């Protein structure tokens, strides 16, 4: 397997997670993988109160900017968010070229 050129890390949900927790994983990836791998770590909107609508829009934008062969890494204590991210990953595996457009939108819970 060839070397990965890009990794997109989707932070977990919760107040302070981007700067106080998941940044450790990102720092470790950057250190171990070196300059030959771009590790992208965008801040998700409203991390302390995530919603499918805002996070999926941000994730779609990030996925659309990835090069072929990129890897997406995510985790969260929020089980629904994990399910949503698995759905995104499944679409990427099936058809990477159009993944950003083909992830079906889901209605937010009522």
C-alpha positions in Angstrom: 0.0 0.0 0.0 1.3 3.5 -0.9 1.8 6.3 1.5 -1.3 8.3 2.4 -1.1 12.0 1.2 -4.0 13.4 3.2 -5.8 12.5 6.4 -9.0 14.3 7.5 -9.6 14.1 11.2 -13.2 14.8 12.3 -13.2 15.9 15.9 -15.4 14.3 18.6 -18.4 16.2 20.0 -18.3 18.1 23.2 -17.1 21.4 24.7 -13.4 21.9 24.3 -12.8 18.6 22.4 -11.0 20.3 19.4 -8.4 22.1 21.5 -8.2 20.0 24.6 -8.5 16.3 23.5 -8.5 15.4 19.8 -5.6 17.8 19.1 -3.4 15.3 20.9 -4.2 12.6 18.3 -3.7 15.1 15.5 -0.3 16.3 16.9 0.8 12.6 17.2 -0.3 11.9 13.6 1.6 14.9 12.3 4.7 14.0 14.2 4.7 10.3 13.2 3.7 10.8 9.5 6.0 13.8 8.9 5.8 16.5 6.2 4.8 14.1 3.5 1.3 13.8 4.8 -1.2 16.6 5.2 -3.3 16.1 8.3 -6.4 18.3 8.1 -8.2 19.1 11.4 -11.1 21.5 10.9 -13.0 22.8 13.8 -16.6 21.6 13.6 -19.4 24.2 14.3 -21.0 24.2 17.7 -18.8 21.4 19.1 -20.5 21.5 22.4 -24.0 21.1 20.9 -23.5 19.3 17.5 -26.3 18.9 15.0 -26.5 16.7 12.0 -27.3 19.7 9.8 -24.3 21.9 10.7 -21.8 19.1 11.0 -22.8 17.2 7.9 -22.5 20.4 5.9 -19.0 21.1 7.3 -17.9 17.5 6.7 -19.2 17.5 3.1 -17.1 20.7 2.4 -14.1 19.0 3.9 -14.6 15.8 1.9 -15.1 17.7 -1.3 -11.6 19.3 -0.8 -9.8 15.9 -0.3 -7.5 14.4 -2.9 -8.0 10.8 -4.2 -6.7 8.2 -1.7 -7.3 10.4 1.4 -8.2 8.8 4.7 -11.0 10.1 7.0 -10.7 9.5 10.7 -13.4 10.2 13.2 -14.7 9.2 16.6 -17.3 10.5 19.1 -19.1 9.6 22.2 -22.2 10.7 20.3 -23.6 7.4 18.8 -25.8 9.1 16.3 -22.9 11.2 15.1 -20.8 8.0 14.7 -23.6 6.4 12.7 -23.7 9.5 10.4 -20.0 9.4 9.9 -20.1 5.7 9.1 -22.7 6.5 6.4 -20.4 9.2 5.0 -17.5 6.7 4.9 -19.6 4.0 3.2 -20.5 6.5 0.4 -16.8 7.4 0.0 -15.8 3.8 -0.3 -18.5 3.1 -2.9 -17.8 6.1 -5.1 -15.0 8.5 -4.0 -15.3 10.8 -7.0 -18.8 11.9 -6.1 -18.9 11.3 -2.3 -19.5 14.8 -1.3 -22.6 15.1 -3.4 -24.0 11.6 -2.7 -24.2 11.5 1.1 -28.0 11.5 1.6 -29.2 14.3 3.8 -31.0 13.2 6.9 -33.8 15.1 8.7 -32.8 16.3 12.1 -34.5 14.6 15.0 -37.7 16.3 16.1 
